[in-house]
């Protein structure tokens, strides 16, 4: 199950994010989204967990909890929508 994590501290590492979720079960991946130019965290990320029940327990326990000085938002990630990509000039 893919989990969205928002309002992350900019100092939070992917390893720290993984560790927070590993308390609830097996984490297959943890990714913090960064700005493609500066490399600075954009304040959100995604965690993938193998078992749905473990993921739901993690969401219930970690949503609105403090992690590295910030109250984080945790929910099931919505699938990406196919849209008109880009934003470039015509």
MDTraj code that builds the backbone (N, CA, C; nanometers):
import mdtraj as md
import numpy as np

residues = "UNK UNK UNK UNK UNK UNK UNK UNK UNK UNK UNK UNK UNK UNK UNK UNK UNK UNK UNK UNK UNK UNK UNK UNK UNK UNK UNK UNK UNK UNK UNK UNK UNK UNK UNK UNK UNK UNK UNK UNK UNK UNK UNK UNK UNK UNK UNK UNK UNK UNK UNK UNK UNK UNK UNK UNK UNK UNK UNK UNK UNK UNK UNK UNK UNK UNK UNK UNK UNK UNK UNK UNK UNK UNK UNK UNK UNK UNK UNK UNK UNK UNK UNK UNK UNK UNK UNK UNK UNK UNK".split()
xyz = np.array([
    [0.0854, -0.1184, 0.0000],
    [0.0000, 0.0000, 0.0000],
    [0.0894, 0.1240, 0.0000],
    [0.0534, 0.2209, -0.0809],
    [0.1306, 0.3441, -0.0917],
    [0.0700, 0.4490, 0.0028],
    [0.1564, 0.5123, 0.0813],
    [0.1124, 0.6065, 0.1847],
    [0.1734, 0.7442, 0.1571],
    [0.0888, 0.8467, 0.1626],
    [0.1338, 0.9853, 0.1467],
    [0.1687, 1.0415, 0.2843],
    [0.2805, 1.1126, 0.2926],
    [0.3242, 1.1778, 0.4165],
    [0.3489, 1.3251, 0.3856],
    [0.2748, 1.4130, 0.4516],
    [0.2880, 1.5558, 0.4260],
    [0.3339, 1.6327, 0.5485],
    [0.3740, 1.7575, 0.5267],
    [0.4237, 1.8484, 0.6299],
    [0.5495, 1.7946, 0.6979],
    [0.6344, 1.7306, 0.6179],
    [0.7591, 1.6752, 0.6722],
    [0.8611, 1.7858, 0.6957],
    [0.9386, 1.7703, 0.8023],
    [1.0480, 1.8640, 0.8302],
    [1.1507, 1.8533, 0.7182],
    [1.2073, 1.9639, 0.6774],
    [1.3047, 1.9628, 0.5685],
    [1.4323, 1.8878, 0.6056],
    [1.4580, 1.8721, 0.7369],
    [1.5781, 1.8020, 0.7825],
    [1.5576, 1.6505, 0.7891],
    [1.4317, 1.6042, 0.7787],
    [1.4007, 1.4619, 0.7902],
    [1.4646, 1.3849, 0.6746],
    [1.5289, 1.2726, 0.7074],
    [1.5905, 1.1894, 0.6035],
    [1.4964, 1.0749, 0.5663],
    [1.5213, 1.0145, 0.4514],
    [1.4416, 0.9001, 0.4090],
    [1.4570, 0.7854, 0.5084],
    [1.5757, 0.7692, 0.5659],
    [1.5984, 0.6634, 0.6644],
    [1.5137, 0.6866, 0.7899],
    [1.5044, 0.8112, 0.8357],
    [1.4219, 0.8425, 0.9529],
    [1.2733, 0.8196, 0.9241],
    [1.2310, 0.8526, 0.8028],
    [1.0924, 0.8288, 0.7633],
    [1.0644, 0.6790, 0.7626],
    [1.1565, 0.6020, 0.7057],
    [1.1432, 0.4563, 0.7014],
    [1.1326, 0.3992, 0.8435],
    [1.2187, 0.4449, 0.9326],
    [1.2198, 0.3940, 1.0704],
    [1.0874, 0.4211, 1.1420],
    [1.0267, 0.5367, 1.1174],
    [0.8992, 0.5694, 1.1813],
    [0.7913, 0.4688, 1.1406],
    [0.7931, 0.4265, 1.0147],
    [0.6924, 0.3334, 0.9652],
    [0.7266, 0.1875, 0.9942],
    [0.8544, 0.1556, 1.0082],
    [0.8942, 0.0175, 1.0364],
    [0.8439, -0.0311, 1.1720],
    [0.8067, 0.0604, 1.2601],
    [0.7487, 0.0209, 1.3886],
    [0.6160, -0.0519, 1.3688],
    [0.5569, -0.0386, 1.2496],
    [0.4261, -0.0987, 1.2225],
    [0.4318, -0.2162, 1.1266],
    [0.5469, -0.2395, 1.0639],
    [0.5584, -0.3522, 0.9710],
    [0.6666, -0.3287, 0.8675],
    [0.6654, -0.4152, 0.7664],
    [0.7684, -0.4111, 0.6626],
    [0.7472, -0.2943, 0.5673],
    [0.8524, -0.2139, 0.5529],
    [0.8511, -0.1008, 0.4597],
    [0.9306, -0.1418, 0.3366],
    [0.8679, -0.1329, 0.2204],
    [0.9396, -0.1696, 0.0984],
    [1.0129, -0.0502, 0.0367],
    [0.9637, 0.0712, 0.0624],
    [1.0359, 0.1902, 0.0166],
    [0.9889, 0.3134, 0.0928],
    [1.0785, 0.4112, 0.1034],
    [1.0469, 0.5404, 0.1640],
    [1.1161, 0.6465, 0.0792],
    [1.0403, 0.7425, 0.0292],
    [1.0950, 0.8430, -0.0616],
    [1.0452, 0.9806, -0.0223],
    [1.1383, 1.0727, -0.0013],
    [1.1034, 1.2132, 0.0231],
    [1.1228, 1.2866, -0.1092],
    [1.0223, 1.3602, -0.1493],
    [1.0273, 1.4325, -0.2767],
    [1.1085, 1.5601, -0.2584],
    [1.2022, 1.5814, -0.3499],
    [1.2895, 1.6987, -0.3430],
    [1.2716, 1.7855, -0.4671],
    [1.3062, 1.9120, -0.4517],
    [1.3062, 2.0050, -0.5644],
    [1.4116, 1.9595, -0.6642],
    [1.3759, 1.9511, -0.7919],
    [1.4710, 1.8955, -0.8882],
    [1.5901, 1.9877, -0.9165],
    [1.5788, 2.1133, -0.8838],
    [1.6909, 2.2051, -0.9076],
    [1.7792, 2.2235, -0.7849],
    [1.7164, 2.2441, -0.6682],
    [1.7954, 2.2716, -0.5473],
    [1.8252, 2.1462, -0.4658],
    [1.7458, 2.0402, -0.4838],
    [1.7649, 1.9188, -0.4057],
    [1.7074, 1.9266, -0.2650],
    [1.6410, 2.0382, -0.2316],
    [1.5832, 2.0580, -0.0987],
    [1.4484, 1.9862, -0.0917],
    [1.4175, 1.9273, 0.0238],
    [1.2911, 1.8586, 0.0446],
    [1.1746, 1.9514, 0.0154],
    [1.0720, 1.8965, -0.0498],
    [0.9503, 1.9740, -0.0763],
    [0.8485, 1.9573, 0.0358],
    [0.8854, 1.8808, 0.1404],
    [0.8000, 1.8699, 0.2581],
    [0.6986, 1.7574, 0.2522],
    [0.7114, 1.6688, 0.1531],
    [0.6222, 1.5536, 0.1490],
    [0.6953, 1.4343, 0.0887],
    [0.6366, 1.3180, 0.1087],
    [0.6979, 1.1971, 0.0561],
    [0.5998, 1.0816, 0.0554],
    [0.6508, 0.9636, 0.0221],
    [0.5685, 0.8446, 0.0112],
    [0.6390, 0.7266, 0.0741],
    [0.5607, 0.6425, 0.1404],
    [0.6117, 0.5198, 0.1999],
    [0.5285, 0.4057, 0.1432],
    [0.5953, 0.3003, 0.1002],
    [0.5272, 0.1815, 0.0491],
    [0.5427, 0.0710, 0.1520],
    [0.4290, 0.0136, 0.1919],
    [0.4313, -0.0976, 0.2868],
    [0.3688, -0.2202, 0.2214],
    [0.4256, -0.3384, 0.2523],
    [0.3830, -0.4626, 0.1876],
    [0.2428, -0.5060, 0.2293],
    [0.2103, -0.4938, 0.3570],
    [0.0832, -0.5432, 0.4086],
    [-0.0150, -0.4285, 0.4322],
    [-0.1351, -0.4421, 0.3759],
    [-0.2361, -0.3367, 0.3885],
    [-0.2734, -0.3106, 0.5349],
    [-0.2887, -0.4171, 0.6152],
    [-0.3271, -0.4004, 0.7560],
    [-0.2200, -0.3235, 0.8330],
    [-0.0926, -0.3515, 0.8040],
    [0.0171, -0.2794, 0.8696],
    [0.0176, -0.1334, 0.8263],
    [-0.0070, -0.1092, 0.6985],
    [-0.0107, 0.0277, 0.6463],
    [-0.1237, 0.1068, 0.7103],
    [-0.2404, 0.0442, 0.7236],
    [-0.3543, 0.1126, 0.7850],
    [-0.3273, 0.1443, 0.9314],
    [-0.2575, 0.0536, 1.0015],
    [-0.2211, 0.0797, 1.1416],
    [-0.1239, 0.1968, 1.1503],
    [-0.0275, 0.2026, 1.0585],
    [0.0693, 0.3121, 1.0560],
    [-0.0003, 0.4453, 1.0299],
    [-0.0943, 0.4459, 0.9355],
    [-0.1682, 0.5685, 0.9043],
    [-0.2455, 0.6155, 1.0275],
    [-0.3147, 0.5233, 1.0921],
    [-0.3954, 0.5580, 1.2096],
    [-0.3089, 0.6133, 1.3225],
    [-0.1925, 0.5560, 1.3429],
    [-0.1072, 0.5970, 1.4544],
    [-0.0232, 0.7217, 1.4255],
    [0.0219, 0.7378, 1.3015],
    [0.1159, 0.8464, 1.2711],
    [0.0499, 0.9752, 1.2219],
    [-0.0746, 0.9672, 1.1729],
    [-0.1413, 1.0891, 1.1257],
    [-0.1594, 1.1863, 1.2418],
    [-0.1247, 1.3119, 1.2185],
    [-0.1331, 1.4194, 1.3181],
    [-0.0395, 1.3992, 1.4368],
    [0.0673, 1.3233, 1.4178],
    [0.1685, 1.3046, 1.5220],
    [0.2929, 1.3862, 1.4856],
    [0.3717, 1.4179, 1.5882],
    [0.4930, 1.4960, 1.5658],
    [0.6082, 1.4050, 1.5242],
    [0.6784, 1.4474, 1.4205],
    [0.7973, 1.3775, 1.3732],
    [0.9020, 1.4829, 1.3400],
    [1.0095, 1.4822, 1.4140],
    [1.1201, 1.5766, 1.3943],
    [1.0712, 1.7222, 1.4039],
    [0.9819, 1.7477, 1.5032],
    [0.9387, 1.8839, 1.5302],
    [0.8203, 1.9336, 1.4481],
    [0.7644, 1.8502, 1.3605],
    [0.6493, 1.8921, 1.2792],
    [0.5371, 1.7911, 1.2939],
    [0.4137, 1.8398, 1.2957],
    [0.2970, 1.7515, 1.2988],
    [0.2707, 1.7082, 1.1547],
    [0.2846, 1.5778, 1.1296],
    [0.2751, 1.5284, 0.9925],
    [0.1334, 1.4829, 0.9580],
    [0.1050, 1.4823, 0.8284],
    [-0.0207, 1.4333, 0.7741],
    [0.0096, 1.3014, 0.7041],
    [-0.0650, 1.1970, 0.7398],
    [-0.0420, 1.0655, 0.6804],
    [-0.1753, 1.0103, 0.6315],
    [-0.1790, 0.9662, 0.5051],
    [-0.3016, 0.9093, 0.4486],
    [-0.2653, 0.8153, 0.3343],
    [-0.3624, 0.7375, 0.2902],
    [-0.3392, 0.6513, 0.1750],
    [-0.3167, 0.7414, 0.0541],
    [-0.2142, 0.7104, -0.0220],
    [-0.1823, 0.7915, -0.1395],
    [-0.2865, 0.7689, -0.2481],
    [-0.3237, 0.8759, -0.3143],
    [-0.4149, 0.8652, -0.4285],
    [-0.3328, 0.8333, -0.5526],
    [-0.3895, 0.7569, -0.6443],
    [-0.3156, 0.7266, -0.7677],
    [-0.2897, 0.8543, -0.8471],
    [-0.1782, 0.8565, -0.9153],
    [-0.1466, 0.9720, -1.0000],
    [-0.2463, 0.9784, -1.1140],
    [-0.2907, 1.0981, -1.1444],
    [-0.3838, 1.1135, -1.2572],
    [-0.3050, 1.1492, -1.3811],
    [-0.3518, 1.0981, -1.4914],
    [-0.2880, 1.1306, -1.6191],
    [-0.3442, 1.2638, -1.6654],
    [-0.2578, 1.3601, -1.6761],
    [-0.3023, 1.4915, -1.7181],
    [-0.2145, 1.5416, -1.8304],
    [-0.2387, 1.6637, -1.8706],
    [-0.1534, 1.7202, -1.9753],
    [-0.0179, 1.7547, -1.9157],
    [0.0765, 1.6679, -1.9183],
    [0.2059, 1.6873, -1.8535],
    [0.2772, 1.8122, -1.9008],
    [0.3812, 1.8422, -1.8320],
    [0.4660, 1.9513, -1.8776],
    [0.4376, 2.0834, -1.8135],
    [0.3815, 2.1721, -1.8871],
    [0.3690, 2.3085, -1.8410],
    [0.4644, 2.3958, -1.9199],
    [0.5234, 2.3360, -2.0206],
    [0.6177, 2.4106, -2.1033],
    [0.5468, 2.5053, -2.1981],
    [0.6245, 2.5861, -2.2632],
    [0.5679, 2.6832, -2.3587],
    [0.5378, 2.6155, -2.4911],
    [0.4458, 2.6759, -2.5618],
    [0.4105, 2.6230, -2.6927],
    [0.4681, 2.7077, -2.8011],
])
top = md.Topology()
chain = top.add_chain()
for i, resn in enumerate(residues, 1):
    res = top.add_residue(resn, chain, resSeq=i)
    for name in ("N", "CA", "C"):
        top.add_atom(name, md.element.get_by_symbol(name[0]), res)
traj = md.Trajectory(xyz[None], top)
